[in-house]
Amino acid sequence: MQASGILLLVGILIPVGDHEPLFANAPRSFAIFWIVILFTILWIVVLVAADAAATFAHGRATVARIRRKRESLENRLKLHRAGPNGQE
């Protein structure tokens, strides 16, 4: 959600920065404006990397949980197939 809002902001600010009369007599303001835009884009990249890492970790945990459940069910199936005497 945060990345979406920031992307919207960057999408609005880029055309504003291209508006030449706005910064015609203020080169320092122009430079600061674009530095802020670039740092904002860098922040989006950081958010994307953090989201990818969280997704990867969640996926690994989910797969591990599913494998444990599968092993448990396979063991129960073996016991069920063995019958009351414990023989296959």
N, C-alpha and C positions, 0 to 999 in steps of 0.2 A: 504494500500500500504506500509506504514512504517513497519507494523508488518511482512509482507511477506518478505521484504528485510532483516529485522533483523533475521527472522527465517532462511533464506538462510545463513546469516553470521554465526549464531550459528551452523547450520548444517555443515558448512565448518570448523569452529574452534574446534569443539569437537574432530574430528579425529586428528587434529593437536596437541591438548593437550594430546592425547594418544600416540603420537610419543615419546617414551622414550629418545632417544639420544638428542632430542632437549632441554630437561630440566635436563639432567643427573647430571650436576654439579651446578645447579642453583635452589635450592629448593624454594628460595624466589620468583623468577620469576615464578616458577610453581604455587605457591600459589596465587600470584597476577593474573596470567592468569585465573585460575579457579574462583577466586572471581569476576573478570570482566565478565566471562561467566555467573555466577549465577545472577549477577545484571542485565545483559542483558535479561536473562530469566524472571526475576522479572518485568522488564520494559514491556515485552511482555504481562505478566499477567495483568498489569495495563492498557495497551492498550485494551486488550480484555474486561476488566471490563467496561472501559469507552465506548467502542463500544456497549456493551450490554445495558448499561444505556441509551445511545442515541437512540438505536433502540426501547427500551421500551417506552421512552418518545414520540418518533415520532409515534409509534403505537397507544398510548393513544390519542394523538392529532388527528390522522386520524380517529379513531373510533368516537371521539366526533364530528368531522366535519360531518361525515356521518350520525350520529344520528340527528344532527340539520337539515341537508338537508332532511332526511326522515320525520321528524316532519313537516317541511315546506310543503313538498309535500302532506302529509296526510291532513294537514289543507286545502290546496288548493282543494284536492279531496272532502273533506266534503262540502266545499262551492259550488263546481261544482255539487255535487249530490243534494244539497239542492234546486237548481233551482233558478229561478229569484225571487221567493217570500220569499226565505230564510227558507223554510220549507222542512223537509225531507219526 
